[in-house]
Amino acid sequence: MKRLIIASTSTLHGGRYLEYLMPDLRRFFDAKKKLLFVPYARPGGISHDDYTVRAKLAFESIGIEVSGLHEYENPVDAVRAAEAIFVGGGNTFLLVSQLYRFKVMDELAEAVKNGTPYLGSSAGSNITGLTMQNTNDMPIVYPPDFRTLGLIPFNLNPHYLDADPRSNHMGETRETRIKEFHQFNSLPVLGLREGSWLEVEGEKITLNGSLTARLFLQGKDAEELRPGSDLSFIGR
């Protein structure tokens, strides 16, 4: 049975890395002792080693040992053997490129479908959808395909921001860009605000956190979904 926590972000303003999620992560990972961290999206140009250390320090507090996927000679075998998996945030184009380069995109999907618990944040959440096309990131590299893990039947826009009526900024809003996507694509898109996350148990998808999420369907007005909502209907 699939089990995922799909978080809009890893860090809330003023908080430490993954701090706001730790009570749920303790429950979610339960008796797991080891976790495989995928640092391929590496934010801000830091090394894979430094990014993995960040994850290690966070999971020490709940007694889970972390290793980085980049440390293994055979990434496919590492994914197959993992007790639990965490894919961190950064640049989604870079992440997807690396997952295809090391031939672990399909292996990740298969592992999670077979019950390996999965945590994603930001880019690591974006790839749980059908494609990466609703990322906010710049295309700093060119992935061979936009298709991603397909673990949920819709796309995500993590870090979703509402338009600020007090701002003088005249650029496109997130809502505008998602509507542009829907001029050419029919996939549902969920705007996931900071501090919100999805929990997936089998085919059930629940919105957690204190904020609403914004659902975009092609040809329809956007809809606000309340915390605690069952989102299993989206895309089905």
DRENDO-1510 file (C-alpha; in Angstrom, 1 decimal, always signed):
<recs>
REC; n; res; u; v; w
REC; 1; MET; +0.0; +0.0; +0.0 .
REC; 2; LYS; +1.3; +3.4; -0.9 .
REC; 3; ARG; +2.2; +5.7; +2.0 .
REC; 4; LEU; +3.4; +9.2; +1.4 .
REC; 5; ILE; +3.8; +12.6; +3.0 .
REC; 6; ILE; +3.9; +15.3; +0.3 .
REC; 7; ALA; +4.9; +18.6; +1.8 .
REC; 8; SER; +4.8; +22.0; +0.1 .
REC; 9; THR; +8.0; +23.0; +1.9 .
REC; 10; SER; +10.7; +21.7; +4.2 .
REC; 11; THR; +11.0; +24.8; +6.3 .
REC; 12; LEU; +8.6; +27.4; +7.6 .
REC; 13; HIS; +9.7; +30.9; +8.3 .
REC; 14; GLY; +11.5; +31.1; +11.6 .
REC; 15; GLY; +11.6; +27.3; +12.0 .
REC; 16; ARG; +14.2; +24.6; +11.6 .
REC; 17; TYR; +14.5; +22.1; +8.7 .
REC; 18; LEU; +11.4; +19.8; +8.8 .
REC; 19; GLU; +10.6; +21.0; +12.3 .
REC; 20; TYR; +6.9; +21.6; +11.7 .
REC; 21; LEU; +6.5; +18.1; +10.3 .
REC; 22; MET; +8.5; +16.1; +12.9 .
REC; 23; PRO; +5.5; +15.0; +15.1 .
REC; 24; ASP; +3.8; +13.5; +12.0 .
REC; 25; LEU; +7.1; +12.1; +10.6 .
REC; 26; ARG; +7.7; +10.3; +13.9 .
REC; 27; ARG; +4.3; +8.6; +13.5 .
REC; 28; PHE; +4.6; +8.1; +9.8 .
REC; 29; PHE; +8.0; +6.4; +9.8 .
REC; 30; ASP; +7.1; +4.5; +13.0 .
REC; 31; ALA; +9.6; +1.6; +13.5 .
REC; 32; LYS; +11.9; +2.5; +10.5 .
REC; 33; LYS; +15.5; +2.8; +11.5 .
REC; 34; LYS; +17.1; +3.9; +8.2 .
REC; 35; LEU; +16.1; +6.4; +5.5 .
REC; 36; LEU; +17.5; +6.9; +2.0 .
REC; 37; PHE; +17.8; +10.6; +1.2 .
REC; 38; VAL; +17.8; +11.8; -2.4 .
REC; 39; PRO; +19.8; +15.0; -2.6 .
REC; 40; TYR; +19.7; +15.4; -6.4 .
REC; 41; ALA; +17.7; +18.7; -6.4 .
REC; 42; ARG; +20.4; +20.3; -4.1 .
REC; 43; PRO; +19.2; +23.8; -3.5 .
REC; 44; GLY; +21.5; +26.9; -3.6 .
REC; 45; GLY; +24.4; +25.0; -5.2 .
REC; 46; ILE; +25.4; +23.1; -2.0 .
REC; 47; SER; +27.0; +19.7; -2.4 .
REC; 48; HIS; +25.2; +16.4; -2.1 .
REC; 49; ASP; +27.2; +15.7; +1.0 .
REC; 50; ASP; +26.2; +18.9; +2.7 .
REC; 51; TYR; +22.5; +18.5; +1.8 .
REC; 52; THR; +22.5; +15.0; +3.2 .
REC; 53; VAL; +24.0; +16.2; +6.4 .
REC; 54; ARG; +21.1; +18.6; +6.8 .
REC; 55; ALA; +18.7; +15.7; +6.5 .
REC; 56; LYS; +20.8; +13.6; +8.9 .
REC; 57; LEU; +20.7; +16.2; +11.6 .
REC; 58; ALA; +16.9; +16.6; +11.3 .
REC; 59; PHE; +16.2; +12.9; +11.6 .
REC; 60; GLU; +18.5; +12.3; +14.5 .
REC; 61; SER; +15.8; +13.7; +16.7 .
REC; 62; ILE; +13.5; +10.8; +15.9 .
REC; 63; GLY; +16.2; +8.1; +15.9 .
REC; 64; ILE; +16.4; +7.5; +12.1 .
REC; 65; GLU; +19.8; +7.0; +10.4 .
REC; 66; VAL; +20.1; +8.8; +7.0 .
REC; 67; SER; +22.3; +7.9; +4.0 .
REC; 68; GLY; +22.5; +9.8; +0.7 .
REC; 69; LEU; +21.6; +8.1; -2.6 .
REC; 70; HIS; +24.7; +9.6; -4.1 .
REC; 71; GLU; +26.9; +7.6; -1.7 .
REC; 72; TYR; +25.9; +4.3; -3.4 .
REC; 73; GLU; +27.7; +2.8; -6.4 .
REC; 74; ASN; +24.4; +1.3; -7.6 .
REC; 75; PRO; +21.5; +3.8; -7.0 .
REC; 76; VAL; +18.9; +1.3; -8.4 .
REC; 77; ASP; +19.9; -1.3; -5.8 .
REC; 78; ALA; +19.9; +1.3; -3.1 .
REC; 79; VAL; +16.3; +2.4; -3.9 .
REC; 80; ARG; +15.2; -1.2; -4.0 .
REC; 81; ALA; +16.7; -1.9; -0.6 .
REC; 82; ALA; +15.5; +1.3; +1.2 .
REC; 83; GLU; +13.4; +1.1; +4.3 .
REC; 84; ALA; +12.1; +4.6; +3.7 .
REC; 85; ILE; +12.8; +7.4; +1.2 .
REC; 86; PHE; +13.0; +11.2; +1.4 .
REC; 87; VAL; +13.4; +13.3; -1.7 .
REC; 88; GLY; +14.4; +16.8; -0.8 .
REC; 89; GLY; +13.6; +20.1; -2.4 .
REC; 90; GLY; +15.6; +22.4; -4.7 .
REC; 91; ASN; +15.4; +22.6; -8.5 .
REC; 92; THR; +12.8; +20.2; -10.0 .
REC; 93; PHE; +14.5; +20.3; -13.5 .
REC; 94; LEU; +17.8; +19.2; -11.9 .
REC; 95; LEU; +16.1; +16.5; -9.8 .
REC; 96; VAL; +14.2; +15.0; -12.7 .
REC; 97; SER; +17.3; +15.0; -14.9 .
REC; 98; GLN; +19.3; +13.2; -12.3 .
REC; 99; LEU; +16.6; +10.6; -11.6 .
REC; 100; TYR; +16.4; +9.7; -15.3 .
REC; 101; ARG; +20.2; +9.8; -15.6 .
REC; 102; PHE; +20.7; +7.3; -12.8 .
REC; 103; LYS; +17.7; +5.2; -14.0 .
REC; 104; VAL; +15.9; +5.5; -10.7 .
REC; 105; MET; +12.6; +7.3; -11.7 .
REC; 106; ASP; +10.8; +4.1; -12.4 .
REC; 107; GLU; +12.5; +2.3; -9.4 .
REC; 108; LEU; +11.3; +5.0; -7.0 .
REC; 109; ALA; +7.7; +4.7; -8.3 .
REC; 110; GLU; +7.8; +1.0; -8.0 .
REC; 111; ALA; +9.3; +1.0; -4.5 .
REC; 112; VAL; +6.6; +3.4; -3.2 .
REC; 113; LYS; +3.8; +1.5; -4.9 .
REC; 114; ASN; +5.1; -1.6; -3.1 .
REC; 115; GLY; +4.9; +0.1; +0.3 .
REC; 116; THR; +8.2; +1.9; +0.9 .
REC; 117; PRO; +7.2; +5.1; +2.9 .
REC; 118; TYR; +8.0; +8.3; +0.9 .
REC; 119; LEU; +8.5; +11.8; +2.1 .
REC; 120; GLY; +8.8; +14.6; -0.4 .
REC; 121; SER; +9.3; +18.3; +0.1 .
REC; 122; SER; +9.1; +21.0; -2.6 .
REC; 123; ALA; +10.7; +19.5; -5.7 .
REC; 124; GLY; +10.5; +16.1; -4.1 .
REC; 125; SER; +6.7; +16.7; -3.8 .
REC; 126; ASN; +6.4; +18.1; -7.3 .
REC; 127; ILE; +7.6; +14.8; -8.7 .
REC; 128; THR; +4.9; +12.7; -7.0 .
REC; 129; GLY; +2.4; +14.1; -9.6 .
REC; 130; LEU; +1.9; +13.0; -13.1 .
REC; 131; THR; +4.3; +15.5; -14.6 .
REC; 132; MET; +6.7; +18.2; -13.3 .
REC; 133; GLN; +5.1; +20.9; -15.5 .
REC; 134; ASN; +3.7; +22.9; -12.6 .
REC; 135; THR; +7.0; +23.5; -10.8 .
REC; 136; ASN; +8.0; +27.1; -10.1 .
REC; 137; ASP; +11.6; +26.5; -10.9 .
REC; 138; MET; +13.8; +27.8; -13.7 .
REC; 139; PRO; +14.8; +25.2; -16.4 .
REC; 140; ILE; +18.5; +25.2; -15.5 .
REC; 141; VAL; +19.0; +21.8; -17.2 .
REC; 142; TYR; +16.9; +19.9; -19.7 .
REC; 143; PRO; +15.4; +16.7; -18.5 .
REC; 144; PRO; +14.7; +13.9; -21.0 .
REC; 145; ASP; +11.0; +13.8; -20.0 .
REC; 146; PHE; +8.5; +15.9; -18.0 .
REC; 147; ARG; +6.8; +12.7; -16.8 .
REC; 148; THR; +7.4; +11.9; -13.1 .
REC; 149; LEU; +6.4; +9.3; -10.5 .
REC; 150; GLY; +2.7; +9.4; -11.0 .
REC; 151; LEU; +2.0; +8.4; -7.4 .
REC; 152; ILE; -1.0; +10.8; -7.2 .
REC; 153; PRO; -3.4; +11.3; -10.2 .
REC; 154; PHE; -2.8; +15.1; -10.6 .
REC; 155; ASN; -0.1; +17.7; -10.6 .
REC; 156; LEU; +1.2; +19.8; -7.8 .
REC; 157; ASN; +2.2; +23.5; -7.5 .
REC; 158; PRO; +4.2; +23.6; -4.2 .
REC; 159; HIS; +4.8; +26.9; -2.5 .
REC; 160; TYR; +1.5; +28.2; -4.0 .
REC; 161; LEU; +1.2; +32.0; -3.5 .
REC; 162; ASP; -2.0; +34.0; -3.7 .
REC; 163; ALA; -2.0; +37.4; -5.5 .
REC; 164; ASP; -1.2; +40.3; -3.1 .
REC; 165; PRO; -3.7; +43.1; -3.8 .
REC; 166; ARG; -1.4; +45.6; -2.0 .
REC; 167; SER; +1.6; +44.8; -4.3 .
REC; 168; ASN; +2.6; +46.9; -7.4 .
REC; 169; HIS; +4.0; +43.8; -9.0 .
REC; 170; MET; +2.5; +43.4; -12.5 .
REC; 171; GLY; +3.9; +40.0; -13.4 .
REC; 172; GLU; +1.9; +36.8; -13.7 .
REC; 173; THR; +0.4; +35.3; -10.6 .
REC; 174; ARG; +0.6; +31.5; -9.9 .
REC; 175; GLU; -3.1; +31.3; -10.8 .
REC; 176; THR; -2.5; +32.9; -14.2 .
REC; 177; ARG; +0.4; +30.5; -14.9 .
REC; 178; ILE; -1.7; +27.5; -14.0 .
REC; 179; LYS; -4.5; +28.7; -16.2 .
REC; 180; GLU; -2.0; +29.1; -19.0 .
REC; 181; PHE; -1.0; +25.5; -18.4 .
REC; 182; HIS; -4.7; +24.5; -18.8 .
REC; 183; GLN; -4.9; +26.2; -22.2 .
REC; 184; PHE; -2.9; +23.2; -23.5 .
REC; 185; ASN; -3.2; +20.5; -20.8 .
REC; 186; SER; -6.1; +18.9; -19.0 .
REC; 187; LEU; -4.4; +17.5; -15.9 .
REC; 188; PRO; -5.8; +18.8; -12.6 .
REC; 189; VAL; -3.4; +21.0; -10.5 .
REC; 190; LEU; -3.4; +21.4; -6.8 .
REC; 191; GLY; -1.9; +24.6; -5.4 .
REC; 192; LEU; -0.3; +23.6; -2.1 .
REC; 193; ARG; +0.4; +26.5; +0.3 .
REC; 194; GLU; +3.4; +26.8; +2.7 .
REC; 195; GLY; +2.8; +24.6; +5.8 .
REC; 196; SER; +0.4; +22.3; +4.1 .
REC; 197; TRP; +1.0; +18.7; +3.1 .
REC; 198; LEU; -0.8; +15.7; +1.7 .
REC; 199; GLU; -0.8; +12.3; +3.4 .
REC; 200; VAL; -1.4; +9.3; +1.1 .
REC; 201; GLU; -2.5; +6.0; +2.4 .
REC; 202; GLY; -3.3; +3.6; -0.4 .
REC; 203; GLU; -5.7; +5.5; -2.7 .
REC; 204; LYS; -6.8; +7.9; +0.0 .
REC; 205; ILE; -5.3; +11.4; -0.1 .
REC; 206; THR; -5.9; +13.8; +2.8 .
REC; 207; LEU; -5.0; +17.5; +3.0 .
REC; 208; ASN; -3.2; +18.3; +6.3 .
REC; 209; GLY; -2.1; +21.6; +7.9 .
REC; 210; SER; -4.1; +24.7; +8.8 .
REC; 211; LEU; -4.5; +26.2; +5.3 .
REC; 212; THR; -6.8; +25.5; +2.4 .
REC; 213; ALA; -5.4; +24.3; -0.9 .
REC; 214; ARG; -6.5; +25.6; -4.3 .
REC; 215; LEU; -7.7; +23.2; -6.9 .
REC; 216; PHE; -7.5; +24.1; -10.6 .
REC; 217; LEU; -9.5; +22.1; -13.2 .
REC; 218; GLN; -9.4; +22.8; -16.9 .
REC; 219; GLY; -12.4; +25.1; -17.9 .
REC; 220; LYS; -13.6; +25.6; -14.4 .
REC; 221; ASP; -13.2; +28.2; -11.6 .
REC; 222; ALA; -10.6; +27.4; -9.0 .
REC; 223; GLU; -11.9; +25.8; -5.8 .
REC; 224; GLU; -10.7; +26.1; -2.2 .
REC; 225; LEU; -10.4; +22.8; -0.4 .
REC; 226; ARG; -10.4; +22.8; +3.4 .
REC; 227; PRO; -7.8; +21.2; +5.7 .
REC; 228; GLY; -8.8; +17.6; +6.5 .
REC; 229; SER; -10.5; +17.2; +3.1 .
REC; 230; ASP; -10.3; +13.8; +1.3 .
REC; 231; LEU; -8.8; +14.7; -2.1 .
REC; 232; SER; -9.1; +11.2; -3.5 .
REC; 233; PHE; -11.7; +12.4; -6.1 .
REC; 234; ILE; -9.2; +14.6; -7.9 .
REC; 235; GLY; -8.2; +13.1; -11.3 .
REC; 236; ARG; -10.4; +10.0; -10.9 .
</recs>
